[in-house]
């Protein structure tokens, strides 16, 4: 049974929390039209999976370990 817009206005946060908790859409009747509040499922990805690969920045980790910058280093005076 659809809710009225007045009922939605009175308990909007409870109704929205119910949609999130159950995943069931809620129907609202307004001016003879039927509306739905539904939860949209979005795929969750980890932050690590969202890292953009940058070609040209890849190197062998051993090159970094064996790098010697002592000739380039100048102390601050």
KOLGU-4560 file (N, C-alpha, C; in nm, 3 decimals, padded with zeros to 5 digits):
<recs>
<n_xx: 00.084 n_yy: -00.118 n_zz: 00.000 ca_xx: 00.000 ca_yy: 00.000 ca_zz: 00.000 c_xx: 00.089 c_yy: 00.124 c_zz: 00.000 mol: A seq: 1 type: UNK>
<n_xx: 00.070 n_yy: 00.214 n_zz: -00.094 ca_xx: 00.153 ca_yy: 00.333 ca_zz: -00.104 c_xx: 00.131 c_yy: 00.429 c_zz: 00.013 mol: A seq: 2 type: UNK>
<n_xx: 00.236 n_yy: 00.500 n_zz: 00.048 ca_xx: 00.227 ca_yy: 00.604 ca_zz: 00.150 c_xx: 00.181 c_yy: 00.734 c_zz: 00.086 mol: A seq: 3 type: UNK>
<n_xx: 00.124 n_yy: 00.820 n_zz: 00.169 ca_xx: 00.091 ca_yy: 00.954 ca_zz: 00.119 c_xx: 00.215 c_yy: 01.042 c_zz: 00.135 mol: A seq: 4 type: UNK>
<n_xx: 00.215 n_yy: 01.153 n_zz: 00.065 ca_xx: 00.327 ca_yy: 01.246 ca_zz: 00.075 c_xx: 00.334 c_yy: 01.303 c_zz: 00.217 mol: A seq: 5 type: UNK>
<n_xx: 00.219 n_yy: 01.321 n_zz: 00.282 ca_xx: 00.216 ca_yy: 01.371 ca_zz: 00.419 c_xx: 00.282 c_yy: 01.273 c_zz: 00.514 mol: A seq: 6 type: UNK>
<n_xx: 00.254 n_yy: 01.145 n_zz: 00.498 ca_xx: 00.316 ca_yy: 01.042 ca_zz: 00.583 c_xx: 00.466 c_yy: 01.037 c_zz: 00.559 mol: A seq: 7 type: UNK>
<n_xx: 00.508 n_yy: 01.050 n_zz: 00.434 ca_xx: 00.650 ca_yy: 01.053 ca_zz: 00.401 c_xx: 00.717 c_yy: 01.171 c_zz: 00.470 mol: A seq: 8 type: UNK>
<n_xx: 00.654 n_yy: 01.288 n_zz: 00.464 ca_xx: 00.710 ca_yy: 01.408 ca_zz: 00.525 c_xx: 00.725 c_yy: 01.392 c_zz: 00.676 mol: A seq: 9 type: UNK>
<n_xx: 00.631 n_yy: 01.326 n_zz: 00.741 ca_xx: 00.634 ca_yy: 01.309 ca_zz: 00.886 c_xx: 00.748 c_yy: 01.218 c_zz: 00.931 mol: A seq: 10 type: UNK>
<n_xx: 00.774 n_yy: 01.111 n_zz: 00.856 ca_xx: 00.870 ca_yy: 01.009 ca_zz: 00.900 c_xx: 00.976 c_yy: 00.980 c_zz: 00.794 mol: A seq: 11 type: UNK>
<n_xx: 01.022 n_yy: 01.082 n_zz: 00.726 ca_xx: 01.111 ca_yy: 01.058 ca_zz: 00.612 c_xx: 01.238 c_yy: 00.982 c_zz: 00.650 mol: A seq: 12 type: UNK>
<n_xx: 01.299 n_yy: 01.016 n_zz: 00.765 ca_xx: 01.424 ca_yy: 00.950 ca_zz: 00.801 c_xx: 01.401 c_yy: 00.804 c_zz: 00.838 mol: A seq: 13 type: UNK>
<n_xx: 01.293 n_yy: 00.775 n_zz: 00.907 ca_xx: 01.260 ca_yy: 00.636 ca_zz: 00.940 c_xx: 01.231 c_yy: 00.556 c_zz: 00.813 mol: A seq: 14 type: UNK>
<n_xx: 01.160 n_yy: 00.616 n_zz: 00.722 ca_xx: 01.126 ca_yy: 00.548 ca_zz: 00.596 c_xx: 01.252 c_yy: 00.522 c_zz: 00.514 mol: A seq: 15 type: UNK>
<n_xx: 01.339 n_yy: 00.622 n_zz: 00.504 ca_xx: 01.465 ca_yy: 00.603 ca_zz: 00.429 c_xx: 01.553 c_yy: 00.497 c_zz: 00.495 mol: A seq: 16 type: UNK>
<n_xx: 01.562 n_yy: 00.499 n_zz: 00.628 ca_xx: 01.640 ca_yy: 00.398 ca_zz: 00.699 c_xx: 01.582 c_yy: 00.259 c_zz: 00.678 mol: A seq: 17 type: UNK>
<n_xx: 01.449 n_yy: 00.250 n_zz: 00.670 ca_xx: 01.384 ca_yy: 00.121 ca_zz: 00.643 c_xx: 01.417 c_yy: 00.068 c_zz: 00.505 mol: A seq: 18 type: UNK>
<n_xx: 01.423 n_yy: 00.156 n_zz: 00.406 ca_xx: 01.460 ca_yy: 00.115 ca_zz: 00.270 c_xx: 01.604 c_yy: 00.063 c_zz: 00.270 mol: A seq: 19 type: UNK>
<n_xx: 01.692 n_yy: 00.132 n_zz: 00.342 ca_xx: 01.832 ca_yy: 00.088 ca_zz: 00.349 c_xx: 01.842 c_yy: -00.047 c_zz: 00.421 mol: A seq: 20 type: UNK>
<n_xx: 01.770 n_yy: -00.063 n_zz: 00.531 ca_xx: 01.779 ca_yy: -00.185 ca_zz: 00.611 c_xx: 01.721 c_yy: -00.307 c_zz: 00.540 mol: A seq: 21 type: UNK>
<n_xx: 01.609 n_yy: -00.288 n_zz: 00.471 ca_xx: 01.541 ca_yy: -00.404 ca_zz: 00.410 c_xx: 01.572 c_yy: -00.420 c_zz: 00.262 mol: A seq: 22 type: UNK>
<n_xx: 01.606 n_yy: -00.310 n_zz: 00.196 ca_xx: 01.627 ca_yy: -00.315 ca_zz: 00.051 c_xx: 01.497 c_yy: -00.312 c_zz: -00.027 mol: A seq: 23 type: UNK>
<n_xx: 01.384 n_yy: -00.304 n_zz: 00.044 ca_xx: 01.253 ca_yy: -00.302 ca_zz: -00.023 c_xx: 01.217 c_yy: -00.158 c_zz: -00.059 mol: A seq: 24 type: UNK>
<n_xx: 01.170 n_yy: -00.137 n_zz: -00.182 ca_xx: 01.130 ca_yy: -00.001 ca_zz: -00.221 c_xx: 01.004 c_yy: 00.042 c_zz: -00.148 mol: A seq: 25 type: UNK>
<n_xx: 00.987 n_yy: 00.173 n_zz: -00.133 ca_xx: 00.867 ca_yy: 00.230 ca_zz: -00.073 c_xx: 00.795 c_yy: 00.308 c_zz: -00.181 mol: A seq: 26 type: UNK>
<n_xx: 00.664 n_yy: 00.289 n_zz: -00.188 ca_xx: 00.583 ca_yy: 00.359 ca_zz: -00.287 c_xx: 00.512 c_yy: 00.476 c_zz: -00.221 mol: A seq: 27 type: UNK>
<n_xx: 00.509 n_yy: 00.588 n_zz: -00.291 ca_xx: 00.442 ca_yy: 00.709 ca_zz: -00.245 c_xx: 00.344 c_yy: 00.753 c_zz: -00.352 mol: A seq: 28 type: UNK>
<n_xx: 00.223 n_yy: 00.788 n_zz: -00.309 ca_xx: 00.125 ca_yy: 00.837 ca_zz: -00.403 c_xx: 00.116 c_yy: 00.989 c_zz: -00.389 mol: A seq: 29 type: UNK>
<n_xx: 00.129 n_yy: 01.058 n_zz: -00.500 ca_xx: 00.125 ca_yy: 01.204 ca_zz: -00.501 c_xx: 00.054 c_yy: 01.251 c_zz: -00.626 mol: A seq: 30 type: UNK>
<n_xx: -00.056 n_yy: 01.323 n_zz: -00.608 ca_xx: -00.136 ca_yy: 01.379 ca_zz: -00.718 c_xx: -00.174 c_yy: 01.272 c_zz: -00.819 mol: A seq: 31 type: UNK>
<n_xx: -00.212 n_yy: 01.155 n_zz: -00.768 ca_xx: -00.256 ca_yy: 01.048 ca_zz: -00.856 c_xx: -00.144 c_yy: 00.970 c_zz: -00.923 mol: A seq: 32 type: UNK>
<n_xx: -00.021 n_yy: 01.008 n_zz: -00.897 ca_xx: 00.095 ca_yy: 00.940 ca_zz: -00.955 c_xx: 00.162 c_yy: 00.855 c_zz: -00.847 mol: A seq: 33 type: UNK>
<n_xx: 00.219 n_yy: 00.745 n_zz: -00.891 ca_xx: 00.288 ca_yy: 00.655 ca_zz: -00.800 c_xx: 00.438 c_yy: 00.672 c_zz: -00.816 mol: A seq: 34 type: UNK>
<n_xx: 00.506 n_yy: 00.698 n_zz: -00.705 ca_xx: 00.651 ca_yy: 00.717 ca_zz: -00.704 c_xx: 00.714 c_yy: 00.608 c_zz: -00.619 mol: A seq: 35 type: UNK>
<n_xx: 00.842 n_yy: 00.581 n_zz: -00.641 ca_xx: 00.913 ca_yy: 00.482 ca_zz: -00.561 c_xx: 01.043 c_yy: 00.539 c_zz: -00.509 mol: A seq: 36 type: UNK>
<n_xx: 01.075 n_yy: 00.502 n_zz: -00.384 ca_xx: 01.207 ca_yy: 00.528 ca_zz: -00.328 c_xx: 01.276 c_yy: 00.393 c_zz: -00.323 mol: A seq: 37 type: UNK>
<n_xx: 01.385 n_yy: 00.381 n_zz: -00.397 ca_xx: 01.457 ca_yy: 00.254 ca_zz: -00.403 c_xx: 01.603 c_yy: 00.277 c_zz: -00.368 mol: A seq: 38 type: UNK>
<n_xx: 01.667 n_yy: 00.172 n_zz: -00.318 ca_xx: 01.808 ca_yy: 00.178 ca_zz: -00.288 c_xx: 01.885 c_yy: 00.132 c_zz: -00.413 mol: A seq: 39 type: UNK>
<n_xx: 01.980 n_yy: 00.212 n_zz: -00.455 ca_xx: 02.061 ca_yy: 00.179 ca_zz: -00.571 c_xx: 02.185 c_yy: 00.105 c_zz: -00.523 mol: A seq: 40 type: UNK>
<n_xx: 02.207 n_yy: -00.012 n_zz: -00.579 ca_xx: 02.324 ca_yy: -00.091 ca_zz: -00.542 c_xx: 02.443 c_yy: -00.044 c_zz: -00.626 mol: A seq: 41 type: UNK>
<n_xx: 02.545 n_yy: 00.002 n_zz: -00.559 ca_xx: 02.666 ca_yy: 00.042 ca_zz: -00.629 c_xx: 02.778 c_yy: -00.054 c_zz: -00.591 mol: A seq: 42 type: UNK>
<n_xx: 02.857 n_yy: -00.094 n_zz: -00.687 ca_xx: 02.967 ca_yy: -00.184 ca_zz: -00.653 c_xx: 03.069 c_yy: -00.111 c_zz: -00.566 mol: A seq: 43 type: UNK>
<n_xx: 03.114 n_yy: -00.178 n_zz: -00.463 ca_xx: 03.215 ca_yy: -00.119 ca_zz: -00.375 c_xx: 03.351 c_yy: -00.172 c_zz: -00.414 mol: A seq: 44 type: UNK>
<n_xx: 03.441 n_yy: -00.080 n_zz: -00.432 ca_xx: 03.578 ca_yy: -00.119 ca_zz: -00.464 c_xx: 03.670 c_yy: -00.058 c_zz: -00.360 mol: A seq: 45 type: UNK>
<n_xx: 03.777 n_yy: -00.126 n_zz: -00.336 ca_xx: 03.872 ca_yy: -00.076 ca_zz: -00.238 c_xx: 03.947 c_yy: 00.044 c_zz: -00.295 mol: A seq: 46 type: UNK>
<n_xx: 04.004 n_yy: 00.122 n_zz: -00.206 ca_xx: 04.083 ca_yy: 00.237 ca_zz: -00.251 c_xx: 04.201 c_yy: 00.191 c_zz: -00.334 mol: A seq: 47 type: UNK>
<n_xx: 04.259 n_yy: 00.079 n_zz: -00.297 ca_xx: 04.374 ca_yy: 00.027 ca_zz: -00.369 c_xx: 04.335 c_yy: -00.012 c_zz: -00.512 mol: A seq: 48 type: UNK>
<n_xx: 04.216 n_yy: -00.067 n_zz: -00.529 ca_xx: 04.171 ca_yy: -00.107 ca_zz: -00.662 c_xx: 04.141 c_yy: 00.013 c_zz: -00.751 mol: A seq: 49 type: UNK>
<n_xx: 04.117 n_yy: 00.131 n_zz: -00.691 ca_xx: 04.086 ca_yy: 00.250 ca_zz: -00.769 c_xx: 04.210 c_yy: 00.329 c_zz: -00.811 mol: A seq: 50 type: UNK>
<n_xx: 04.327 n_yy: 00.284 n_zz: -00.771 ca_xx: 04.450 ca_yy: 00.355 ca_zz: -00.809 c_xx: 04.469 c_yy: 00.346 c_zz: -00.960 mol: A seq: 51 type: UNK>
<n_xx: 04.498 n_yy: 00.457 n_zz: -01.020 ca_xx: 04.519 ca_yy: 00.462 ca_zz: -01.165 c_xx: 04.664 c_yy: 00.424 c_zz: -01.193 mol: A seq: 52 type: UNK>
<n_xx: 04.681 n_yy: 00.329 n_zz: -01.284 ca_xx: 04.817 ca_yy: 00.291 ca_zz: -01.322 c_xx: 04.878 c_yy: 00.400 c_zz: -01.408 mol: A seq: 53 type: UNK>
<n_xx: 05.000 n_yy: 00.432 n_zz: -01.378 ca_xx: 05.071 ca_yy: 00.537 ca_zz: -01.450 c_xx: 05.191 c_yy: 00.475 c_zz: -01.521 mol: A seq: 54 type: UNK>
<n_xx: 05.181 n_yy: 00.453 n_zz: -01.651 ca_xx: 05.295 ca_yy: 00.396 ca_zz: -01.722 c_xx: 05.412 c_yy: 00.495 c_zz: -01.718 mol: A seq: 55 type: UNK>
<n_xx: 05.529 n_yy: 00.441 n_zz: -01.709 ca_xx: 05.647 ca_yy: 00.526 ca_zz: -01.703 c_xx: 05.695 c_yy: 00.547 c_zz: -01.561 mol: A seq: 56 type: UNK>
<n_xx: 05.612 n_yy: 00.518 n_zz: -01.465 ca_xx: 05.653 ca_yy: 00.530 ca_zz: -01.326 c_xx: 05.685 c_yy: 00.393 c_zz: -01.267 mol: A seq: 57 type: UNK>
<n_xx: 05.679 n_yy: 00.291 n_zz: -01.348 ca_xx: 05.707 ca_yy: 00.157 ca_zz: -01.300 c_xx: 05.855 c_yy: 00.126 c_zz: -01.317 mol: A seq: 58 type: UNK>
<n_xx: 05.913 n_yy: 00.065 n_zz: -01.217 ca_xx: 06.052 ca_yy: 00.024 ca_zz: -01.226 c_xx: 06.071 c_yy: -00.098 c_zz: -01.137 mol: A seq: 59 type: UNK>
<n_xx: 06.188 n_yy: -00.155 n_zz: -01.149 ca_xx: 06.223 ca_yy: -00.270 ca_zz: -01.068 c_xx: 06.256 c_yy: -00.220 c_zz: -00.927 mol: A seq: 60 type: UNK>
<n_xx: 06.195 n_yy: -00.275 n_zz: -00.823 ca_xx: 06.224 ca_yy: -00.229 ca_zz: -00.687 c_xx: 06.371 c_yy: -00.241 c_zz: -00.649 mol: A seq: 61 type: UNK>
<n_xx: 06.442 n_yy: -00.335 n_zz: -00.708 ca_xx: 06.585 ca_yy: -00.350 ca_zz: -00.678 c_xx: 06.665 c_yy: -00.227 c_zz: -00.722 mol: A seq: 62 type: UNK>
<n_xx: 06.618 n_yy: -00.160 n_zz: -00.829 ca_xx: 06.685 ca_yy: -00.039 ca_zz: -00.874 c_xx: 06.678 c_yy: 00.069 c_zz: -00.767 mol: A seq: 63 type: UNK>
<n_xx: 06.567 n_yy: 00.075 n_zz: -00.695 ca_xx: 06.552 ca_yy: 00.174 ca_zz: -00.589 c_xx: 06.641 c_yy: 00.142 c_zz: -00.469 mol: A seq: 64 type: UNK>
<n_xx: 06.652 n_yy: 00.014 n_zz: -00.439 ca_xx: 06.732 ca_yy: -00.027 ca_zz: -00.324 c_xx: 06.879 c_yy: 00.002 c_zz: -00.348 mol: A seq: 65 type: UNK>
<n_xx: 06.924 n_yy: -00.019 n_zz: -00.470 ca_xx: 07.065 ca_yy: -00.004 ca_zz: -00.501 c_xx: 07.101 c_yy: 00.137 c_zz: -00.550 mol: A seq: 66 type: UNK>
<n_xx: 07.008 n_yy: 00.229 n_zz: -00.548 ca_xx: 07.036 ca_yy: 00.366 ca_zz: -00.592 c_xx: 07.128 c_yy: 00.435 c_zz: -00.493 mol: A seq: 67 type: UNK>
<n_xx: 07.224 n_yy: 00.509 n_zz: -00.548 ca_xx: 07.318 ca_yy: 00.582 ca_zz: -00.464 c_xx: 07.310 c_yy: 00.730 c_zz: -00.501 mol: A seq: 68 type: UNK>
<n_xx: 07.256 n_yy: 00.810 n_zz: -00.412 ca_xx: 07.240 ca_yy: 00.952 ca_zz: -00.435 c_xx: 07.343 c_yy: 01.035 c_zz: -00.358 mol: A seq: 69 type: UNK>
<n_xx: 07.441 n_yy: 00.969 n_zz: -00.298 ca_xx: 07.536 ca_yy: 01.043 ca_zz: -00.215 c_xx: 07.615 c_yy: 01.147 c_zz: -00.296 mol: A seq: 70 type: UNK>
<n_xx: 07.637 n_yy: 01.123 n_zz: -00.424 ca_xx: 07.708 ca_yy: 01.220 ca_zz: -00.507 c_xx: 07.625 c_yy: 01.341 c_zz: -00.539 mol: A seq: 71 type: UNK>
<n_xx: 07.493 n_yy: 01.329 n_zz: -00.533 ca_xx: 07.401 ca_yy: 01.440 ca_zz: -00.563 c_xx: 07.363 c_yy: 01.520 c_zz: -00.441 mol: A seq: 72 type: UNK>
<n_xx: 07.386 n_yy: 01.465 n_zz: -00.324 ca_xx: 07.341 ca_yy: 01.529 ca_zz: -00.200 c_xx: 07.432 c_yy: 01.642 c_zz: -00.161 mol: A seq: 73 type: UNK>
<n_xx: 07.370 n_yy: 01.754 n_zz: -00.127 ca_xx: 07.446 ca_yy: 01.870 ca_zz: -00.079 c_xx: 07.383 c_yy: 01.913 c_zz: 00.053 mol: A seq: 74 type: UNK>
<n_xx: 07.464 n_yy: 01.927 n_zz: 00.158 ca_xx: 07.407 ca_yy: 01.966 ca_zz: 00.288 c_xx: 07.358 c_yy: 02.110 c_zz: 00.285 mol: A seq: 75 type: UNK>
<n_xx: 07.257 n_yy: 02.137 n_zz: 00.364 ca_xx: 07.206 ca_yy: 02.275 ca_zz: 00.380 c_xx: 07.302 c_yy: 02.352 c_zz: 00.467 mol: A seq: 76 type: UNK>
<n_xx: 07.329 n_yy: 02.471 n_zz: 00.433 ca_xx: 07.418 ca_yy: 02.555 ca_zz: 00.514 c_xx: 07.343 c_yy: 02.659 c_zz: 00.590 mol: A seq: 77 type: UNK>
</recs>
